Amino acid sequence: MNPLDTSRSADELEERLRAKGQHLELKIRTLISQMEQMNMILQDKQRELEGLHSLLKERDEIIKKQKTELSDLRKRSEQKGRMSRVALDSLNPDNPEALRIQVDHFIQEVDKAIKKLSE
């Protein structure tokens, strides 16, 4: 349609403009609604991301704590091993019962440490 078309009456032109205006208003409202929906989805995703980030931080803290515990356990195990070797060296070879008690005690300590790590 030519905007300078004078073959139409003023009422016809006004009606066409009103119809186009209503059509554009409907499109704008639809776009605004879609933007609001996208914004809500984006907010939900942001909350999910924050939750995942929090879980990752917790996981990292647990891993760090377990590494520290494992390191401490290794140190204690090495120390117990040295103490057991010293104790074994100092034992009288004629007393095998004392040797057995020392070895059993060491095995129990290692089992306790393994159970603690498994928890």
ChimeraX attribute file (.defattr): number of C-alpha atoms within 10 A of each C-alpha:
attribute: neighborCount
match mode: 1-to-1
recipient: residues
	/A:1	4
	/A:2	5
	/A:3	6
	/A:4	7
	/A:5	9
	/A:6	9
	/A:7	8
	/A:8	10
	/A:9	10
	/A:10	10
	/A:11	9
	/A:12	11
	/A:13	15
	/A:14	12
	/A:15	12
	/A:16	12
	/A:17	12
	/A:18	12
	/A:19	12
	/A:20	12
	/A:21	12
	/A:22	12
	/A:23	12
	/A:24	12
	/A:25	12
	/A:26	12
	/A:27	12
	/A:28	12
	/A:29	12
	/A:30	12
	/A:31	12
	/A:32	12
	/A:33	12
	/A:34	12
	/A:35	12
	/A:36	12
	/A:37	12
	/A:38	12
	/A:39	12
	/A:40	12
	/A:41	12
	/A:42	12
	/A:43	12
	/A:44	12
	/A:45	12
	/A:46	12
	/A:47	12
	/A:48	12
	/A:49	12
	/A:50	12
	/A:51	12
	/A:52	12
	/A:53	12
	/A:54	12
	/A:55	12
	/A:56	12
	/A:57	12
	/A:58	12
	/A:59	12
	/A:60	12
	/A:61	12
	/A:62	12
	/A:63	12
	/A:64	12
	/A:65	12
	/A:66	13
	/A:67	12
	/A:68	12
	/A:69	15
	/A:70	16
	/A:71	12
	/A:72	12
	/A:73	17
	/A:74	14
	/A:75	12
	/A:76	15
	/A:77	16
	/A:78	12
	/A:79	12
	/A:80	16
	/A:81	15
	/A:82	12
	/A:83	14
	/A:84	17
	/A:85	14
	/A:86	11
	/A:87	15
	/A:88	16
	/A:89	11
	/A:90	10
	/A:91	14
	/A:92	11
	/A:93	11
	/A:94	8
	/A:95	9
	/A:96	11
	/A:97	10
	/A:98	15
	/A:99	19
	/A:100	12
	/A:101	11
	/A:102	17
	/A:103	17
	/A:104	12
	/A:105	14
	/A:106	16
	/A:107	12
	/A:108	11
	/A:109	14
	/A:110	18
	/A:111	12
	/A:112	11
	/A:113	17
	/A:114	13
	/A:115	9
	/A:116	12
	/A:117	12
	/A:118	7
	/A:119	5
